[in-house]
Amino acid sequence: MLIGSDGVFDKLSNKEVVKAVFRSIEEDKLEKTVHEQSGKAVEEVIKTALREKSVDNVTAILIVFKSFKQLFKEKLLAAKMTESMLIGDIAGFNKLCKPEH
């Protein structure tokens, strides 16, 4: 859930805000923790509003629920698996593929 000031929502629709959040979690832009990723998502929303020439106060707060954390973990795991395959780290790849107990 993103709470934003009118500086965000005067220039961006709900759909554009959601797109900005999801742009921040593309595999080539992943951070190490969900907290860092949340901050990056907020930055993306603010930058998008500013690119649209918002002149009002631009403030945003992202409240992260389990589904965002799960999506982040899945994308992070996929990125790590791809990296292991690219560098030929078969042991690392196999370790990533093992189910957690």
N, C-alpha and C positions, 0 to 999 in steps of 0.2 A: 504494500500500500504506500503510495507516495502522496504526501501532503505538501502542497506548494502554494506560494503566494500568488496574488493576481498577476504579478509580473511573469510568472510561468504560464498560467492558464489564459491570460489575455492573448498570448501569441501561439500557444500550442493546444491542440485538441487532446483529449484523453488518449486517443489512438497514437498521436505523435509522441506523447510522453512514454507510453508503453514501448514504442519502437526505440526510443532513445535508451531506455533501460536495457532492452535486449541487445542493442548494438554494443553496449558496454561489456557484455559477456560472450562476445564472439571469441572463438578459441585463440586467436592471435593476440587477444587483449586481456587474457586471464591474469588475475592477481593470485597471490599465494593463499589468502584467507578470504572467507566470506565477508568479513568486516571491511577489508580493503576493497573487495569487489563492490560492496554496497556504496562505499564512498565514491568509487569510480562511476557507478551508475548515477549518483546524484550530480557529479560533475558533468556528466554527459547531458543530463536534462538541463542543467543551468547553461552550459555552453550552447545547446540547441536554442534555448529561449533567447540568449544574447545574440546569436547569429540572425535570429528573426527580428532583431532590433527592438527588443523589449527595453523600455526606458523606465519602467517601474521597478520597485524592489523585486529582486529575483532570489527567492529562498525556497529550498526544498528539503524535505526530510523523508527518508525511505525507511519504512518499517518492514523488516524482512521476516517472512513466514517460512515454514518448513519447505514449501514447494520451491521457493527461490534457492534455499540452501541445497536442496536435492538436485536441482538443475545445475547449480554451480559445481557441485561435486561430480556429477556425470560429465560435464564438459571438461573439468580439470582432469578426470581420469582418462577421458578420450584423448586429450592433448598429451598426457604422459605416455599413454600407450603408443601413440603415433611417434613421439620422440624416441621411445625405446626401439621401435621397429626401424626408424630411419638410421639410428646409429648402430644397429645390429646388436643391441643388448637383449639377447634372447632370455637370459635369466631374469632380467628386470621386467621384461614383458610378461613372462610366465608368472612372476610374483604379483604383478598388477591384475592378472586374470583370475587368480585364486579367490574364491569367495571368502568373505570375512566370517569368522566364527563368533 
